[in-house]
Amino acid sequence: MALFDSHRPGFNLLLVLVVISIALMSLDRIGTRWVSQLDQGLGGATDGIVKAIHQPVVVSRGIGQWFVERRELHAEVDRLRDENTLLRGQMQQFVALQREVDELRAMLNGEASAIPGVLLARRVGHPPSLQGNLFTIGRGHGDDVRPGDPVIDAHGVVGQILRSTRSGATVIQLNSRDHMLSVLLGDTGRTALLRGTGNRQMIAERVPERTTIEPGDLLTTSGIDTAFPRGYPVARVTSIEMDEAQGFIRLIAEPVADLERLDHVLVITEAPDAPDDSGSESHTALEQPTITPPADSAADESTPPDATPATGATDDD
């Protein structure tokens, strides 16, 4: 037949392939088992071919990404090195100023202030609790972390150590309803008790009406409660509510610490050269339990006997 002449082999091959394709599609439509197995086998082979063809593209992209990440990593290391140098330089000035202040206090028969120790800790989770204002860190008694120790981040106060075990500790955030601390109201020199509400806002009540404070002013730790050192940023005033009948105002503030995205925190411990005043009255006052643990964890028998927080937090009912 002229249709299958030898001088047209390409057309003959195409015709055979079309017939085979129609036959396979018909069998696939019928759904026989051996055709399904054949389809899976051919599909696996074609997938392997596609992956092999695409592999050079994947490798080239991976190499490019590696170079980009390496360049970004080097830039980040350089930035951190510069920042570390700057902070070290500022710290040298701070130590010099601290020495001068201590000398002036000594001349006035005052008491020299000790520079507290700072311990870096990583947040490792949240304890089982009805409230979301607790989290755990990977530092404990073995790292000299004790109940009542203040906890800060790069911006300000985060909270306090509530409970401590050998290898971990629970932190209660300052915006918890069970936490309260004494703060300085901006540059006025006045103090007030700032308590948490369980959410982003914090409240300072019964502030004298004549206090010259405005939204945006910074509230810092006063040091009066002996739990937090003086001068650490706590919150910024967002609004002021008037109570003319009582002659007081009510301050609404928000923490300066980034409580929603905490990864690493700093635990303020005693200064390395701090004197041992375990028998003094001030130390005894610090050991008075003033934080009431949440109801669902109050019966935790694993809490160490000495896990009593400092005076900087109270149970606000």
C-alpha positions as CSV (number, residue, x, y, z in Angstrom):
1,M,0.0,0.0,0.0
2,A,1.2,3.5,-0.8
3,L,0.3,4.7,2.8
4,F,3.1,2.6,4.3
5,D,5.8,3.2,1.7
6,S,9.4,2.9,3.0
7,H,10.2,6.4,1.9
8,R,7.8,7.8,4.6
9,P,9.1,6.2,7.9
10,G,8.4,9.3,10.0
11,F,4.7,9.3,9.1
12,N,4.5,5.6,9.7
13,L,6.0,6.0,13.2
14,L,3.6,8.8,14.0
15,L,0.6,6.7,12.8
16,V,1.7,3.8,15.0
17,L,2.1,6.1,18.1
18,V,-1.3,7.6,17.5
19,V,-2.9,4.1,17.4
20,I,-1.0,3.1,20.6
21,S,-2.1,6.3,22.3
22,I,-5.7,5.7,21.4
23,A,-5.6,2.2,22.6
24,L,-4.0,3.1,25.9
25,M,-6.6,5.9,26.5
26,S,-9.3,3.5,25.8
27,L,-7.9,0.9,28.2
28,D,-7.4,3.7,30.8
29,R,-11.0,4.7,30.3
30,I,-12.1,1.1,30.9
31,G,-9.9,1.1,34.1
32,T,-8.2,-2.3,34.0
33,R,-5.8,-3.0,36.8
34,W,-2.7,-3.7,34.7
35,V,-3.2,-0.5,32.8
36,S,-3.3,1.4,36.1
37,Q,-0.1,-0.3,37.2
38,L,1.5,0.6,33.8
39,D,0.3,4.2,34.2
40,Q,1.9,4.4,37.7
41,G,5.1,3.0,36.4
42,L,5.3,5.3,33.5
43,G,4.4,8.2,35.7
44,G,7.2,7.4,38.1
45,A,9.6,7.2,35.3
46,T,8.6,10.6,33.8
47,D,8.7,12.2,37.2
48,G,12.2,11.0,37.7
49,I,13.1,12.4,34.3
50,V,11.5,15.8,35.1
51,K,13.4,15.9,38.5
52,A,16.7,15.0,36.8
53,I,16.2,17.8,34.2
54,H,15.2,20.3,36.9
55,Q,17.9,19.4,39.3
56,P,20.6,21.8,37.9
57,V,18.1,24.6,38.4
58,V,17.5,23.6,42.0
59,V,21.2,23.3,42.7
60,S,21.9,26.7,41.1
61,R,19.2,28.3,43.2
62,G,20.5,26.7,46.3
63,I,24.0,27.9,45.7
64,G,22.7,31.5,45.0
65,Q,20.6,31.4,48.2
66,W,23.6,30.2,50.1
67,F,25.7,33.1,48.9
68,V,22.9,35.5,49.7
69,E,22.4,34.1,53.2
70,R,26.2,34.1,53.8
71,R,26.4,37.7,52.8
72,E,23.5,38.7,55.0
73,L,25.0,36.7,57.9
74,H,28.3,38.5,57.5
75,A,26.5,41.9,57.4
76,E,24.6,40.9,60.6
77,V,27.8,39.8,62.3
78,D,29.4,43.2,61.4
79,R,26.4,45.1,62.7
80,L,26.4,43.2,66.0
81,R,30.1,43.6,66.4
82,D,29.8,47.4,65.9
83,E,26.8,47.5,68.4
84,N,28.8,45.4,70.9
85,T,31.7,47.8,70.6
86,L,29.4,50.8,71.1
87,L,27.7,49.3,74.1
88,R,31.1,48.4,75.7
89,G,32.3,51.9,75.2
90,Q,29.1,53.3,76.8
91,M,29.4,50.7,79.6
92,Q,32.9,52.0,80.4
93,Q,31.5,55.5,80.8
94,F,28.7,54.1,83.0
95,V,31.2,52.4,85.3
96,A,33.2,55.6,85.6
97,L,30.1,57.6,86.4
98,Q,29.0,54.9,88.9
99,R,32.4,55.1,90.6
100,E,32.1,58.9,90.9
101,V,28.5,58.6,92.3
102,D,29.7,56.1,94.9
103,E,32.5,58.4,95.9
104,L,30.1,61.3,96.4
105,R,27.8,59.1,98.4
106,A,30.6,58.0,100.6
107,M,31.5,61.6,101.3
108,L,27.9,62.2,102.3
109,N,27.9,59.0,104.5
110,G,25.6,57.3,102.0
111,E,25.6,53.8,100.8
112,A,27.3,52.8,97.5
113,S,25.1,51.1,94.9
114,A,26.1,47.7,93.6
115,I,25.8,47.0,89.9
116,P,23.5,44.0,89.5
117,G,24.5,40.9,87.5
118,V,22.6,40.1,84.3
119,L,21.9,36.6,83.1
120,L,20.7,35.8,79.5
121,A,17.8,33.3,79.4
122,R,15.8,31.8,76.6
123,R,12.0,31.4,76.7
124,V,11.2,27.7,76.4
125,G,7.4,27.6,76.7
126,H,4.3,28.3,78.7
127,P,3.2,26.5,81.8
128,P,-0.4,25.1,81.9
129,S,-2.4,28.1,83.1
130,L,-5.7,29.8,82.5
131,Q,-4.0,33.1,82.0
132,G,-1.5,33.8,79.3
133,N,0.8,36.1,81.3
134,L,3.2,33.3,82.4
135,F,6.1,31.8,80.5
136,T,9.1,29.6,81.4
137,I,12.8,30.1,80.8
138,G,15.7,27.6,80.6
139,R,17.4,29.0,83.7
140,G,16.9,28.0,87.3
141,H,18.5,27.4,90.7
142,G,21.6,26.1,89.0
143,D,22.1,29.5,87.4
144,D,21.4,31.5,90.6
145,V,17.9,32.4,89.4
146,R,15.7,32.9,92.4
147,P,12.0,33.8,92.9
148,G,11.5,37.6,92.9
149,D,14.4,38.3,90.5
150,P,13.4,41.0,88.0
151,V,13.3,40.1,84.3
152,I,13.9,42.6,81.5
153,D,14.4,42.6,77.7
154,A,16.2,45.0,75.4
155,H,13.5,47.7,76.0
156,G,12.3,47.5,79.6
157,V,10.8,45.5,82.4
158,V,9.2,42.2,81.5
159,G,8.2,40.8,84.9
160,Q,9.5,38.7,87.8
161,I,10.6,35.2,88.5
162,L,7.5,33.5,90.1
163,R,8.9,30.0,90.7
164,S,12.3,28.4,90.2
165,T,13.4,24.8,89.9
166,R,16.8,23.3,89.3
167,S,16.9,23.8,85.6
168,G,14.1,26.2,84.8
169,A,11.9,29.0,86.1
170,T,8.5,30.5,85.6
171,V,8.2,34.3,84.9
172,I,5.1,36.3,85.7
173,Q,4.7,39.2,83.3
174,L,4.2,42.7,84.6
175,N,0.8,43.1,82.8
176,S,-0.6,40.1,84.7
177,R,-3.5,40.8,87.1
178,D,-1.4,39.3,89.9
179,H,1.5,41.7,89.5
180,M,2.1,45.2,90.8
181,L,5.2,47.4,91.1
182,S,6.1,50.9,92.2
183,V,7.0,53.3,89.4
184,L,8.2,56.9,89.1
185,L,5.9,59.1,87.2
186,G,8.1,60.7,84.5
187,D,10.2,63.6,85.8
188,T,7.8,64.6,88.6
189,G,9.5,62.6,91.4
190,R,6.1,61.2,92.4
191,T,5.6,57.4,92.7
192,A,2.5,55.2,92.1
193,L,1.6,51.6,92.1
194,L,1.2,50.2,88.6
195,R,-0.8,47.1,88.2
196,G,-1.5,44.8,85.3
197,T,-5.0,44.1,83.8
198,G,-4.3,40.8,82.0
199,N,-4.0,42.5,78.6
200,R,-1.8,45.1,77.0
201,Q,-2.9,48.0,79.3
202,M,-1.7,48.7,82.8
203,I,-3.3,51.1,85.3
204,A,-2.0,53.5,88.0
205,E,-4.8,54.7,90.2
206,R,-5.2,57.5,92.8
207,V,-2.6,59.7,91.3
208,P,-2.9,63.3,92.6
209,E,-4.7,65.5,90.1
210,R,-2.0,68.2,90.2
211,T,0.7,65.7,89.0
212,T,2.2,67.2,85.8
213,I,2.2,64.1,83.6
214,E,1.1,63.7,80.0
215,P,0.5,60.9,77.5
216,G,3.9,59.7,76.2
217,D,5.7,60.1,79.5
218,L,7.8,57.2,80.6
219,L,7.2,55.3,83.9
220,T,10.3,53.8,85.4
221,T,11.0,51.6,88.4
222,S,11.3,53.6,91.7
223,G,13.3,51.0,93.7
224,I,11.0,51.6,96.7
225,D,9.6,48.1,96.6
226,T,13.3,46.7,96.9
227,A,12.4,44.2,94.2
228,F,13.3,46.2,91.0
229,P,16.4,48.3,90.8
230,R,15.7,52.0,90.3
231,G,15.6,53.5,86.8
232,Y,14.4,50.6,84.5
233,P,11.8,51.6,81.9
234,V,8.4,50.0,82.6
235,A,5.6,51.6,80.5
236,R,4.5,54.8,78.7
237,V,1.4,56.7,79.5
238,T,-1.2,56.3,76.8
239,S,-4.2,58.2,78.3
240,I,-5.3,59.9,81.5
241,E,-8.7,59.7,83.0
242,M,-9.9,62.4,85.4
243,D,-11.8,61.9,88.6
244,E,-12.6,65.4,89.7
245,A,-14.9,64.3,92.5
246,Q,-12.1,62.5,94.3
247,G,-9.2,64.8,93.2
248,F,-7.3,62.0,91.6
249,I,-6.4,61.0,88.1
250,R,-6.1,57.5,86.6
251,L,-3.2,56.7,84.3
252,I,-3.5,54.1,81.5
253,A,-0.1,52.9,80.3
254,E,1.4,50.2,78.0
255,P,4.6,48.2,78.7
256,V,7.7,49.3,76.7
257,A,8.8,45.7,76.6
258,D,7.8,43.6,73.6
259,L,5.8,41.1,75.6
260,E,4.2,39.5,72.5
261,R,7.4,38.5,70.8
262,L,9.8,37.5,73.6
263,D,12.5,35.1,72.6
264,H,15.4,35.9,75.0
265,V,15.2,37.8,78.3
266,L,17.6,39.1,80.9
267,V,17.3,38.0,84.5
268,I,18.7,40.6,87.0
269,T,20.6,38.8,89.8
270,E,22.6,40.0,92.7
271,A,25.8,41.7,92.0
272,P,28.8,39.3,92.1
273,D,30.4,41.3,95.0
274,A,27.1,41.9,96.9
275,P,27.4,41.3,100.6
276,D,25.6,38.4,102.1
277,D,22.8,39.9,104.2
278,S,20.8,36.8,104.7
279,G,20.2,37.7,108.4
280,S,19.2,41.3,107.8
281,E,15.7,42.6,108.0
282,S,15.7,43.8,104.4
283,H,16.4,40.3,103.1
284,T,13.6,38.9,105.3
285,A,11.2,41.4,103.8
286,L,12.1,40.3,100.3
287,E,11.2,36.7,101.1
288,Q,7.6,37.5,102.1
289,P,5.3,35.8,99.6
290,T,3.2,38.5,97.9
291,I,2.4,36.9,94.5
292,T,-0.5,34.6,94.6
293,P,0.0,31.8,91.9
294,P,-2.9,31.1,89.5
295,A,-5.6,28.8,90.8
296,D,-4.7,26.0,88.4
297,S,-1.1,25.9,89.5
298,A,-1.5,26.7,93.2
299,A,-1.4,23.1,94.2
300,D,1.8,22.4,92.3
301,E,3.7,20.2,94.7
302,S,6.8,20.4,92.5
303,T,7.5,24.0,93.5
304,P,10.6,24.3,95.6
305,P,10.1,25.3,99.3
306,D,12.0,28.5,98.8
307,A,10.1,29.6,95.7
308,T,8.6,32.8,97.2
309,P,8.7,35.9,95.1
310,A,9.8,39.3,96.1
311,T,7.8,42.3,97.3
312,G,7.6,43.8,93.8
313,A,4.4,42.0,92.9
314,T,1.1,41.6,94.7
315,D,-2.2,39.8,94.3
316,D,-4.7,42.3,93.0
317,D,-8.2,41.1,93.7
